[in-house]
Amino acid sequence: MSHLSGLGLDDDGRALAVCDWDRDGDQDIWLRNRNAPRLRLMLNGSENNNASVSFCLEGVSCNRDAIGAKVSLKTNNGIMVRSLRAGEMFLSQSTKCLHFGMGVNERVMNVVVSWPGGGEESFSGVKRGGRYLLKEGEGEAIENPLPPEISFKVQDIDVEKKNLVSDYIYLPVEVPFPQLSYRAPDAKMKKLGADAIPLLVTFWESSLDDSATELIFLEKERLRINSLGIRALTLSVDGIESAGLAYDLITKSKYKGDWGFITEDLFGMIKRWQRALFERYVDIEFPFSLLLNGKGNCVAIYRSHVSDGLIQGMPQLLRMDSMTRWHNAPLLRGSWFTNPVNKDYVRLFLGKRMGE
């Protein structure tokens, strides 16, 4: 039903309000989402216009908004009942006018209001297709004119297409990184981060043009990265069976820095590690880089090209204290109402999410 009505959306909805927005006698829906689009109007395209009647209520002896009132509308087809509430659902408030949809040949016979104070009152003068004010004690429905019309100016705009996720993530805490080994070009096995020096490790795949571009860039910036006290290491994910392609790309890109190979199993552990950090997992695309401090903890994730500006900011990321790192992580600046989590919590959380 949701799909057929046009409401089968991928939005992360938070609130819903119902009203006759376009004044054609049927109910329209405003949707409020946590993600984009933050606000969505769904107009009811039914052609059964004006086949309804609506009532706004005004209390006199009870509360002025008549919250808690019940309206019974009797027609030649039966009785419909609506109640007036202060709030509809989570974070939502629909119009306070009560809407009654009616069939083509349906006629109004009687309208009775049960006021919050306990009394009942019948109202006359109601016709199908009308909007009325029912005021406590009047007994006669008052025609309720439409409020001033609001129109939106529609114009074409150029919208900049942005990635669904950020190209980089500054982690709010130092996150323990798995102790992994890689195979150096001389076939010796080495441990990642064994020298206790901050490490920028970049993973690449030889068949991708972006990987070749990144290797050329990293060779150009290698000495600058080293001067910042950071070691640069690039690791091929091609596997030993495709080692020839990796060697060819290293030669073609003239990369002279440290590099090597990481097995599929070990890179799978990195995938599980990243998946454990986020509720919404994004597949890794190459090049993919991580910034590790001298203790082997990760402080930043780079999901694409590592730019000049990102390299320049790496020493600051490595020097941050826990509170500064906590406040630096969000892309949108604001104020935390919680303190940074402790290291034991991070370790236990990560282990549980990775199934250890």
KOLPATI-422954 format. One line per field, with one value per residue (C-alpha): residue in one letter; residue number from 1; y, z, x. Coordinates in pm, whole numbers, plus 50000, padded with zeros to 5 digits. Example, Ala and Ser with C-alpha at 12.3 -4.5 7.8 and 13.67 -1.06 7.14 Angstrom:
res	(a, s)
n	(1, 2)
north	(49550, 49894)
up	(50780, 50714)
east	(51230, 51367)
This chain:
res	(m, s, h, l, s, g, l, g, l, d, d, d, g, r, a, l, a, v, c, d, w, d, r, d, g, d, q, d, i, w, l, r, n, r, n, a, p, r, l, r, l, m, l, n, g, s, e, n, n, n, a, s, v, s, f, c, l, e, g, v, s, c, n, r, d, a, i, g, a, k, v, s, l, k, t, n, n, g, i, m, v, r, s, l, r, a, g, e, m, f, l, s, q, s, t, k, c, l, h, f, g, m, g, v, n, e, r, v, m, n, v, v, v, s, w, p, g, g, g, e, e, s, f, s, g, v, k, r, g, g, r, y, l, l, k, e, g, e, g, e, a, i, e, n, p, l, p, p, e, i, s, f, k, v, q, d, i, d, v, e, k, k, n, l, v, s, d, y, i, y, l, p, v, e, v, p, f, p, q, l, s, y, r, a, p, d, a, k, m, k, k, l, g, a, d, a, i, p, l, l, v, t, f, w, e, s, s, l, d, d, s, a, t, e, l, i, f, l, e, k, e, r, l, r, i, n, s, l, g, i, r, a, l, t, l, s, v, d, g, i, e, s, a, g, l, a, y, d, l, i, t, k, s, k, y, k, g, d, w, g, f, i, t, e, d, l, f, g, m, i, k, r, w, q, r, a, l, f, e, r, y, v, d, i, e, f, p, f, s, l, l, l, n, g, k, g, n, c, v, a, i, y, r, s, h, v, s, d, g, l, i, q, g, m, p, q, l, l, r, m, d, s, m, t, r, w, h, n, a, p, l, l, r, g, s, w, f, t, n, p, v, n, k, d, y, v, r, l, f, l, g, k, r, m, g, e)
n	(1, 2, 3, 4, 5, 6, 7, 8, 9, 10, 11, 12, 13, 14, 15, 16, 17, 18, 19, 20, 21, 22, 23, 24, 25, 26, 27, 28, 29, 30, 31, 32, 33, 34, 35, 36, 37, 38, 39, 40, 41, 42, 43, 44, 45, 46, 47, 48, 49, 50, 51, 52, 53, 54, 55, 56, 57, 58, 59, 60, 61, 62, 63, 64, 65, 66, 67, 68, 69, 70, 71, 72, 73, 74, 75, 76, 77, 78, 79, 80, 81, 82, 83, 84, 85, 86, 87, 88, 89, 90, 91, 92, 93, 94, 95, 96, 97, 98, 99, 100, 101, 102, 103, 104, 105, 106, 107, 108, 109, 110, 111, 112, 113, 114, 115, 116, 117, 118, 119, 120, 121, 122, 123, 124, 125, 126, 127, 128, 129, 130, 131, 132, 133, 134, 135, 136, 137, 138, 139, 140, 141, 142, 143, 144, 145, 146, 147, 148, 149, 150, 151, 152, 153, 154, 155, 156, 157, 158, 159, 160, 161, 162, 163, 164, 165, 166, 167, 168, 169, 170, 171, 172, 173, 174, 175, 176, 177, 178, 179, 180, 181, 182, 183, 184, 185, 186, 187, 188, 189, 190, 191, 192, 193, 194, 195, 196, 197, 198, 199, 200, 201, 202, 203, 204, 205, 206, 207, 208, 209, 210, 211, 212, 213, 214, 215, 216, 217, 218, 219, 220, 221, 222, 223, 224, 225, 226, 227, 228, 229, 230, 231, 232, 233, 234, 235, 236, 237, 238, 239, 240, 241, 242, 243, 244, 245, 246, 247, 248, 249, 250, 251, 252, 253, 254, 255, 256, 257, 258, 259, 260, 261, 262, 263, 264, 265, 266, 267, 268, 269, 270, 271, 272, 273, 274, 275, 276, 277, 278, 279, 280, 281, 282, 283, 284, 285, 286, 287, 288, 289, 290, 291, 292, 293, 294, 295, 296, 297, 298, 299, 300, 301, 302, 303, 304, 305, 306, 307, 308, 309, 310, 311, 312, 313, 314, 315, 316, 317, 318, 319, 320, 321, 322, 323, 324, 325, 326, 327, 328, 329, 330, 331, 332, 333, 334, 335, 336, 337, 338, 339, 340, 341, 342, 343, 344, 345, 346, 347, 348, 349, 350, 351, 352, 353, 354, 355, 356)
north	(50000, 50241, 50184, 50224, 50548, 50698, 50675, 50387, 50614, 50548, 50851, 50821, 50968, 51141, 51321, 51329, 51595, 51574, 51873, 51998, 52198, 52272, 52336, 52088, 51899, 51601, 51533, 51600, 51492, 51675, 51447, 51552, 51346, 51310, 51293, 51470, 51576, 51721, 51823, 51658, 51752, 51470, 51610, 51394, 51366, 51230, 51369, 51345, 51717, 51879, 51538, 51627, 51854, 51994, 52154, 52381, 52385, 52666, 52602, 52855, 52685, 52425, 52492, 52730, 52480, 52220, 51957, 51633, 51712, 51444, 51519, 51272, 51328, 51139, 51092, 50882, 50617, 50599, 50776, 50895, 51004, 51218, 51343, 51648, 51576, 51785, 51587, 51300, 51090, 51125, 51492, 51554, 51783, 51777, 52046, 52101, 52107, 51773, 51633, 51399, 51242, 51176, 50979, 51136, 51088, 51118, 51388, 51543, 51456, 51571, 51694, 51641, 51766, 51613, 51893, 51820, 51966, 51679, 51837, 51744, 51994, 51954, 52190, 52276, 52448, 52196, 52100, 51864, 52038, 52312, 52435, 52536, 52675, 52502, 52734, 52597, 52720, 52855, 52551, 52689, 52606, 52918, 52911, 52926, 53112, 52981, 53148, 53356, 53137, 53071, 53014, 52902, 53060, 52773, 52826, 52615, 52611, 52456, 52193, 52084, 51706, 51589, 51252, 51071, 51031, 51244, 51166, 51173, 51096, 51236, 50981, 51115, 50886, 50693, 50360, 50048, 49906, 49533, 49415, 49310, 49201, 49271, 49126, 49362, 49358, 49149, 48882, 48948, 48975, 49296, 49416, 49723, 50008, 49805, 50108, 50314, 50600, 50766, 50596, 50695, 50363, 50366, 50062, 50044, 49817, 49815, 49796, 50133, 50463, 50639, 50414, 50510, 50878, 50843, 50669, 50948, 51207, 51026, 51001, 51375, 51440, 51161, 51379, 51637, 51364, 51232, 51583, 51598, 51296, 51055, 50745, 50673, 50311, 50191, 49837, 49653, 49448, 49262, 48944, 48752, 48596, 48944, 49072, 49144, 49406, 49572, 49586, 49733, 50009, 50093, 50126, 50327, 50570, 50600, 50541, 50504, 50488, 50191, 49955, 49594, 49347, 49262, 48936, 48915, 48765, 49044, 49315, 49143, 49207, 49578, 49573, 49415, 49673, 49961, 49801, 49777, 50154, 50266, 50188, 50258, 50079, 50212, 49974, 50051, 50205, 50252, 50438, 50403, 50542, 50533, 50757, 50566, 50726, 50590, 50365, 50193, 50358, 50503, 50874, 50936, 50750, 50877, 50721, 50883, 51100, 51239, 51606, 51862, 52018, 51683, 51606, 51946, 51879, 51535, 51649, 51837, 51525, 51319, 51571, 51626, 51551, 51347, 51644, 51833, 51517, 51466, 51815, 51804, 51491, 51615, 51768, 52015, 52222, 52221, 52144, 51797, 51725, 51415, 51358, 51144, 50772, 50602, 50372, 50055, 50123, 50174, 49849, 49648, 49807, 49732, 49376, 49307, 49455, 49254, 48935, 48874)
up	(50000, 50086, 49747, 49551, 49732, 49666, 50032, 49991, 50049, 50178, 50409, 50776, 50895, 51228, 51212, 51008, 50992, 50805, 50669, 50357, 50237, 49883, 49991, 49753, 50016, 50074, 50318, 50232, 50427, 50548, 50632, 50850, 50815, 51003, 50675, 50342, 50227, 50573, 50475, 50214, 50105, 49967, 49793, 49763, 49392, 49437, 49189, 49441, 49522, 49788, 49891, 50252, 50537, 50803, 51143, 51360, 51723, 51979, 52344, 52578, 52913, 52833, 52701, 52403, 52166, 52267, 52309, 52401, 52212, 52001, 51684, 51547, 51189, 51084, 50710, 50502, 50497, 50872, 51151, 51150, 51466, 51508, 51826, 51874, 52025, 52124, 51928, 51683, 51713, 51775, 51727, 51528, 51538, 51253, 51184, 51461, 51202, 51198, 50847, 50735, 50391, 50217, 49919, 49603, 49703, 50078, 50263, 50608, 50841, 51182, 51367, 51743, 51951, 52287, 52462, 52711, 52990, 52951, 52757, 52410, 52150, 51807, 51522, 51215, 50887, 50776, 50410, 50226, 50090, 50355, 50620, 50950, 51294, 51573, 51875, 52207, 52294, 51946, 51802, 51449, 51234, 51119, 50774, 50819, 50533, 50402, 50543, 50308, 50044, 50065, 49741, 49686, 49414, 49202, 49013, 48876, 49085, 49036, 49303, 49378, 49391, 49708, 49831, 50067, 50308, 50391, 50219, 50557, 50917, 51223, 51493, 51828, 52022, 51954, 51820, 51864, 51528, 51470, 51485, 51126, 50911, 50549, 50293, 50184, 49823, 49942, 50060, 50430, 50664, 50866, 51137, 51077, 51305, 51473, 51490, 51708, 51454, 51332, 51010, 50707, 50545, 50204, 50048, 49669, 49382, 49069, 48821, 48929, 48777, 49108, 49275, 49021, 49069, 49447, 49429, 49209, 49454, 49760, 49600, 49535, 49900, 50061, 50187, 50325, 50505, 50653, 50763, 50964, 51163, 50978, 50787, 50462, 50368, 50069, 50055, 49752, 49800, 49470, 49630, 49565, 49249, 49095, 49234, 48884, 48828, 49157, 49071, 48730, 48886, 49141, 48857, 48639, 48918, 49017, 49379, 49593, 49940, 50161, 50018, 50024, 49997, 50237, 50208, 50145, 50490, 50671, 50469, 50553, 50918, 50836, 50677, 50990, 51202, 51003, 50999, 51378, 51408, 51221, 51223, 50848, 50670, 50343, 50121, 50098, 49770, 49669, 49747, 50117, 50391, 50769, 51002, 51299, 51590, 51750, 51980, 51684, 51737, 51445, 51461, 51105, 50808, 50451, 50207, 49896, 49786, 50068, 49975, 50062, 50326, 50492, 50508, 50661, 50938, 51033, 51299, 51481, 51477, 51626, 51905, 52019, 52375, 52432, 52485, 52177, 51967, 52098, 51988, 51659, 51522, 51412, 51063, 51196, 51484, 51805, 52175, 52328, 52636, 52712, 52794, 52589, 52651, 52822, 52650, 52815, 52683, 52329, 52343, 52480, 52236, 51938, 52048, 52095, 51756, 51583, 51752, 51950)
east	(50000, 50283, 50447, 50124, 50037, 50380, 50485, 50728, 51029, 51381, 51359, 51452, 51121, 51070, 50734, 50414, 50142, 49810, 49615, 49435, 49735, 49615, 49253, 49095, 48896, 49126, 49407, 49772, 50078, 50388, 50681, 50974, 51293, 51618, 51809, 51755, 51507, 51439, 51086, 50863, 50510, 50294, 49986, 49676, 49598, 49245, 48992, 48706, 48730, 48509, 48373, 48440, 48343, 48576, 48524, 48735, 48622, 48623, 48550, 48390, 48333, 48600, 48952, 48947, 49109, 48848, 49120, 48945, 48622, 48454, 48256, 48000, 47886, 47575, 47513, 47279, 47555, 47620, 47807, 48170, 48350, 48662, 48830, 49051, 49393, 49694, 49952, 49922, 50237, 50611, 50712, 50393, 50090, 49839, 49581, 49326, 49047, 48865, 48824, 48545, 48573, 48242, 48121, 47980, 47614, 47663, 47463, 47503, 47214, 47335, 47645, 47692, 47986, 48074, 48263, 48546, 48331, 48085, 47797, 47670, 47557, 47394, 47485, 47279, 47365, 47628, 47655, 47885, 48196, 48203, 48447, 48287, 48361, 48170, 48165, 48047, 47698, 47610, 47428, 47471, 47773, 47960, 48118, 48494, 48665, 48994, 49305, 49520, 49678, 50048, 50234, 50590, 50796, 50925, 51247, 51527, 51843, 52182, 52241, 52594, 52611, 52780, 52893, 52658, 52948, 53249, 53580, 53752, 53661, 53834, 53765, 53639, 53874, 54193, 54066, 54284, 54385, 54442, 54804, 54865, 55157, 55236, 55475, 55753, 55884, 56182, 55930, 55999, 55700, 55682, 55448, 55238, 55349, 55625, 55860, 55618, 55626, 55302, 55199, 54993, 54904, 54736, 54569, 54547, 54452, 54669, 54379, 54234, 54344, 54275, 54530, 54796, 54716, 54741, 55080, 55217, 55084, 55222, 55566, 55554, 55454, 55660, 55944, 55701, 55506, 55832, 55930, 55607, 55724, 55495, 55598, 55414, 55340, 55139, 54999, 54865, 54549, 54600, 54729, 55048, 54903, 54879, 55207, 55338, 55067, 55154, 55526, 55442, 55231, 55501, 55751, 55512, 55426, 55796, 55705, 56020, 55866, 55786, 55529, 55419, 55132, 54850, 54661, 54288, 54229, 54411, 54242, 53913, 54000, 54037, 53693, 53546, 53726, 53577, 53232, 53244, 53290, 52979, 52609, 52590, 52871, 53011, 53208, 53578, 53689, 54050, 54264, 54182, 54407, 54439, 54639, 54783, 54964, 55280, 55076, 54912, 54574, 54379, 54289, 54162, 54013, 54050, 53805, 53947, 54239, 54453, 54486, 54756, 54530, 54460, 54833, 54904, 54652, 54788, 55041, 54766, 54545, 54827, 54896, 54536, 54435, 54118, 53886, 54011, 53977, 53623, 53518, 53708, 53540, 53192, 53172, 52913, 53042, 52842, 52866, 52883, 52675, 52883, 53250, 53491, 53459, 53752, 54001, 53870, 53520, 53653, 53849, 53555, 53310, 53532, 53596, 53226, 53134, 53406, 53289, 53604)
